[in-house]
């Protein structure tokens, strides 16, 4: 009976660790997904072309302005981006890339520092 319990525990541990290596281990030479390739290609595109996708190229005049409701509406009207997000210092944000999403970077006082797509 004791041998059966030890055998069962050993098999459970072996299969459990084997499953971790199989599903989570990965390798350095794993193939990249098409989404990863698209993001890299978009990041390697000419900076001016990349800024056009979300309308960031049309907003340079607003750099240095305080982000209030009127400025937000102006940004939405001018950029015609499908979505936007405000990125302040020390705030968490996702790292996924959407070429048609406008990123508005502001400082601690809410002053616009830059615009970009992603």
N, C-alpha and C positions, 0 to 999 in steps of 0.2 A: 504494500500500500504506500509506504514511504517513498519507494522508488518511483511509483507512478506519479505521485504529487511532484517530486523533484523533476521528473521528466517533463511533466506538463508545464511547470514553471520555467524550465530551461527553454522549451519550445516557444512559449509565449514571449519570453524575453528576446529570443532569437528572431522570431517573426516580427515582433514589434520594432526592433532595431533595424531589421532588414527593410521594413516598410518605410522607416524614416529616410534611409539612404535612397530607396527607390523613388519616393515621392518628393522629398525635400532636398536631397543631396545635390542634384544638378552637377554640372561640370563647367569648366571655363570655356570649353569649346561648344557649348550649346548653341543651337541656331537661334538667330533673332527672329522675332515675329514680324509680319508685314507692318504692323502698327509701329514697331520700333524703327524699322527702316524708313517709314514715312516721316516720323518725327525727326530722325537724323537728317533726312533729305531736306525737310523744311527748315531746319536750323542752319543748314549749309547754303540755303538759297541766298541770293543777294539781299542785303539788309533792307534796301528800299522796297524790293518786291515783297519781302516778308511783312513789312509794315503796312502794305496796302491791303492785305487780306482782311484785316479787322478795322481798318480806317485810322490806325495810329498815325499814319503819315499826314493826316489832315488836322491833327490836334496840337502840333508843336507850339502854336501861339499860346496855348493854355498852360504851358509849363510855367510854374511859379505862382499860379493862381490858387487861391484857397478853394478846396472842394466843398461847395455848398450845394443846395438843391438846384439853384439856377444854373450853376456850372455843370452839374450832373446832366441836366436836361439838354444843355448845349452839347455836351459830349455825346449823348445818345443820338441827337439829331445830326450832328456832323459826321460821326464815325459810321453810322448805320451798322454797327456790330450787332450780331445776334444776341450776344451776351457779354457782360463785362464783370470785372471784379476789382475791388480796391485792395491793394496790397500795402499794408502799413508795416513799419518795422516790428519785428518780434511777433508777427502774426503767422499762424500756420496756414499753409495753402497746399493744394495738391500739385503734383509735378507732371500731371498729364498735359499733353500738348493739344490745343485746339486752335488752329490757325485763324478761325473767325472769332475767337474770344479776345476782347480787349482787356489788357491788364493796365490798371491805373496805379502807379506807385506814388505813395504820399509819404511825407515825413511825420514826425510825432505831432506836429501842429496842424496836420491836414492839408499841407501845401503840396501841390502836385510836383513831383520830381521828374517823372518820365512816363511815357506810354509805350506799350509794346503788345505784340500779339502772342497768344499762347494760352 
